[in-house]
């Protein structure tokens, strides 16, 4: 999947492989702001033997195909906005042990769900996902240690 700007000049992006010109939703945060806020929030809390990689995956709203941007490509993506429907994968390496978690950004209120378990009655403001991300990256419980977590819109 590749990204291109729509021709209406509104700065939104759409999937070039779609047969119709469906744009992504308006941006929540710019990629630059996200990167800056994430590292300011979480990096100071890391132990020396812990490394984080951030992979931004832009999900296609129709086909659910996705394209990954590696951490070393973030600099090239300045100006690209994180859209509604964007999934943020955080890979944590702690003593060579890999823990993968996904954070699916949507507008509205959120609950946190696990691949096999769901945590109910947890509502989060759409701009408070960094605090949520930090909290669950620090959670070493076996309940989610090896799992994939999503932030999903409540229905």
C-alpha beads as a LAMMPS data file, in Angstrom:
LAMMPS data file: protein, C-alpha beads

155 atoms
154 bonds

1 atom types
1 bond types

-500.0 500.0 xlo xhi
-500.0 500.0 ylo yhi
-500.0 500.0 zlo zhi

Masses

1 110.0

Atoms # bond

1 1 1 0.000 0.000 0.000
2 1 1 1.224 3.466 -0.765
3 1 1 0.017 6.821 0.442
4 1 1 -0.758 9.859 -1.645
5 1 1 -2.461 13.182 -1.049
6 1 1 -5.991 13.589 -2.243
7 1 1 -6.610 16.093 -5.006
8 1 1 -9.023 18.210 -2.996
9 1 1 -6.151 19.943 -1.217
10 1 1 -7.343 19.171 2.285
11 1 1 -4.161 17.348 3.256
12 1 1 -5.824 13.997 3.882
13 1 1 -4.365 10.763 2.577
14 1 1 -5.977 7.915 0.718
15 1 1 -4.940 4.486 -0.499
16 1 1 -3.671 4.701 -4.061
17 1 1 -4.603 1.068 -4.673
18 1 1 -8.289 1.532 -3.933
19 1 1 -10.619 1.700 -6.898
20 1 1 -12.336 4.689 -5.320
21 1 1 -10.856 7.764 -3.690
22 1 1 -11.641 7.172 -0.040
23 1 1 -9.667 9.442 2.284
24 1 1 -8.522 8.626 5.766
25 1 1 -10.152 10.502 8.600
26 1 1 -8.773 13.841 9.859
27 1 1 -5.513 13.722 11.771
28 1 1 -5.412 13.236 15.524
29 1 1 -1.778 14.144 16.061
30 1 1 1.064 14.800 13.686
31 1 1 3.727 12.115 13.583
32 1 1 6.314 14.589 14.806
33 1 1 4.182 15.542 17.805
34 1 1 3.501 11.893 18.581
35 1 1 7.162 10.953 18.478
36 1 1 8.142 13.902 20.630
37 1 1 5.408 13.350 23.200
38 1 1 6.045 9.620 23.376
39 1 1 9.737 9.910 24.079
40 1 1 9.275 12.776 26.525
41 1 1 6.712 10.703 28.382
42 1 1 8.234 7.250 28.388
43 1 1 11.920 7.300 27.498
44 1 1 13.044 8.740 30.880
45 1 1 11.416 5.762 32.621
46 1 1 13.305 3.117 30.684
47 1 1 15.984 1.007 32.278
48 1 1 19.378 0.909 30.487
49 1 1 18.760 -2.637 29.201
50 1 1 15.392 -1.772 27.655
51 1 1 14.993 -0.590 24.089
52 1 1 11.814 0.482 22.304
53 1 1 11.100 0.397 18.593
54 1 1 8.091 2.180 17.200
55 1 1 6.431 0.955 14.046
56 1 1 3.653 3.058 12.612
57 1 1 1.159 1.078 10.590
58 1 1 -1.444 2.905 8.571
59 1 1 -4.458 0.665 8.148
60 1 1 -6.569 0.801 5.051
61 1 1 -10.147 1.529 6.036
62 1 1 -11.561 -0.749 3.348
63 1 1 -9.217 -3.662 2.723
64 1 1 -7.360 -3.639 6.077
65 1 1 -4.102 -3.954 4.210
66 1 1 -1.268 -2.104 5.896
67 1 1 2.139 -0.648 5.334
68 1 1 4.861 -0.434 7.977
69 1 1 7.257 2.402 8.536
70 1 1 10.387 1.360 10.398
71 1 1 11.722 3.472 13.236
72 1 1 14.658 4.734 11.155
73 1 1 12.201 6.119 8.604
74 1 1 10.336 8.346 11.040
75 1 1 12.465 11.349 10.141
76 1 1 11.381 11.064 6.519
77 1 1 7.724 11.035 7.513
78 1 1 7.592 14.421 9.203
79 1 1 4.382 16.109 8.225
80 1 1 2.462 12.846 7.810
81 1 1 -0.431 12.828 10.227
82 1 1 -1.555 9.941 12.353
83 1 1 -5.066 9.267 11.112
84 1 1 -8.044 7.721 12.778
85 1 1 -7.639 4.009 12.169
86 1 1 -3.868 4.117 12.618
87 1 1 -2.346 1.250 14.574
88 1 1 0.796 1.904 16.583
89 1 1 2.892 -1.147 17.345
90 1 1 5.330 -0.826 20.237
91 1 1 7.958 -3.560 20.412
92 1 1 9.767 -3.745 23.722
93 1 1 13.084 -5.541 24.051
94 1 1 13.840 -6.269 27.693
95 1 1 16.911 -8.495 28.091
96 1 1 16.327 -9.729 24.545
97 1 1 12.747 -10.720 25.370
98 1 1 10.304 -9.269 22.874
99 1 1 6.932 -7.963 23.978
100 1 1 4.635 -6.666 21.248
101 1 1 1.612 -4.492 21.864
102 1 1 -0.712 -2.714 19.481
103 1 1 -2.558 0.537 20.058
104 1 1 -5.337 1.225 17.595
105 1 1 -6.159 4.921 17.508
106 1 1 -9.785 5.905 16.997
107 1 1 -11.869 8.889 17.931
108 1 1 -14.337 8.858 20.807
109 1 1 -14.063 6.816 23.978
110 1 1 -11.970 3.688 24.243
111 1 1 -11.772 0.427 26.057
112 1 1 -8.693 -1.757 26.222
113 1 1 -9.157 -5.265 24.886
114 1 1 -6.769 -8.193 24.816
115 1 1 -6.599 -10.987 22.292
116 1 1 -8.171 -13.350 24.835
117 1 1 -9.293 -11.062 27.662
118 1 1 -11.090 -7.767 27.740
119 1 1 -10.846 -5.066 30.357
120 1 1 -14.220 -3.357 30.596
121 1 1 -15.242 0.007 31.976
122 1 1 -12.010 1.742 31.040
123 1 1 -12.746 4.915 29.107
124 1 1 -10.010 7.114 27.731
125 1 1 -9.984 10.514 26.126
126 1 1 -8.778 10.325 22.527
127 1 1 -5.754 12.510 23.269
128 1 1 -4.751 10.622 26.411
129 1 1 -3.540 7.498 24.623
130 1 1 0.110 8.195 25.513
131 1 1 -0.668 7.810 29.211
132 1 1 -2.559 4.620 28.438
133 1 1 0.310 3.326 26.345
134 1 1 2.815 4.078 29.088
135 1 1 0.702 2.372 31.723
136 1 1 0.372 -0.873 29.810
137 1 1 3.960 -0.966 28.622
138 1 1 4.898 -0.950 32.297
139 1 1 2.406 -3.705 33.144
140 1 1 4.395 -6.931 33.474
141 1 1 1.465 -9.114 34.511
142 1 1 1.152 -12.451 32.743
143 1 1 -2.351 -11.450 31.674
144 1 1 -1.028 -9.222 28.882
145 1 1 2.718 -9.858 28.897
146 1 1 2.696 -12.002 25.775
147 1 1 -0.431 -10.599 24.221
148 1 1 -1.472 -7.972 21.769
149 1 1 -3.477 -5.083 23.174
150 1 1 -5.795 -2.877 21.183
151 1 1 -7.506 0.387 21.889
152 1 1 -10.860 0.029 20.207
153 1 1 -13.828 2.314 19.862
154 1 1 -16.702 1.381 22.151
155 1 1 -19.872 0.323 20.372

Bonds

1 1 1 2
2 1 2 3
3 1 3 4
4 1 4 5
5 1 5 6
6 1 6 7
7 1 7 8
8 1 8 9
9 1 9 10
10 1 10 11
11 1 11 12
12 1 12 13
13 1 13 14
14 1 14 15
15 1 15 16
16 1 16 17
17 1 17 18
18 1 18 19
19 1 19 20
20 1 20 21
21 1 21 22
22 1 22 23
23 1 23 24
24 1 24 25
25 1 25 26
26 1 26 27
27 1 27 28
28 1 28 29
29 1 29 30
30 1 30 31
31 1 31 32
32 1 32 33
33 1 33 34
34 1 34 35
35 1 35 36
36 1 36 37
37 1 37 38
38 1 38 39
39 1 39 40
40 1 40 41
41 1 41 42
42 1 42 43
43 1 43 44
44 1 44 45
45 1 45 46
46 1 46 47
47 1 47 48
48 1 48 49
49 1 49 50
50 1 50 51
51 1 51 52
52 1 52 53
53 1 53 54
54 1 54 55
55 1 55 56
56 1 56 57
57 1 57 58
58 1 58 59
59 1 59 60
60 1 60 61
61 1 61 62
62 1 62 63
63 1 63 64
64 1 64 65
65 1 65 66
66 1 66 67
67 1 67 68
68 1 68 69
69 1 69 70
70 1 70 71
71 1 71 72
72 1 72 73
73 1 73 74
74 1 74 75
75 1 75 76
76 1 76 77
77 1 77 78
78 1 78 79
79 1 79 80
80 1 80 81
81 1 81 82
82 1 82 83
83 1 83 84
84 1 84 85
85 1 85 86
86 1 86 87
87 1 87 88
88 1 88 89
89 1 89 90
90 1 90 91
91 1 91 92
92 1 92 93
93 1 93 94
94 1 94 95
95 1 95 96
96 1 96 97
97 1 97 98
98 1 98 99
99 1 99 100
100 1 100 101
101 1 101 102
102 1 102 103
103 1 103 104
104 1 104 105
105 1 105 106
106 1 106 107
107 1 107 108
108 1 108 109
109 1 109 110
110 1 110 111
111 1 111 112
112 1 112 113
113 1 113 114
114 1 114 115
115 1 115 116
116 1 116 117
117 1 117 118
118 1 118 119
119 1 119 120
120 1 120 121
121 1 121 122
122 1 122 123
123 1 123 124
124 1 124 125
125 1 125 126
126 1 126 127
127 1 127 128
128 1 128 129
129 1 129 130
130 1 130 131
131 1 131 132
132 1 132 133
133 1 133 134
134 1 134 135
135 1 135 136
136 1 136 137
137 1 137 138
138 1 138 139
139 1 139 140
140 1 140 141
141 1 141 142
142 1 142 143
143 1 143 144
144 1 144 145
145 1 145 146
146 1 146 147
147 1 147 148
148 1 148 149
149 1 149 150
150 1 150 151
151 1 151 152
152 1 152 153
153 1 153 154
154 1 154 155
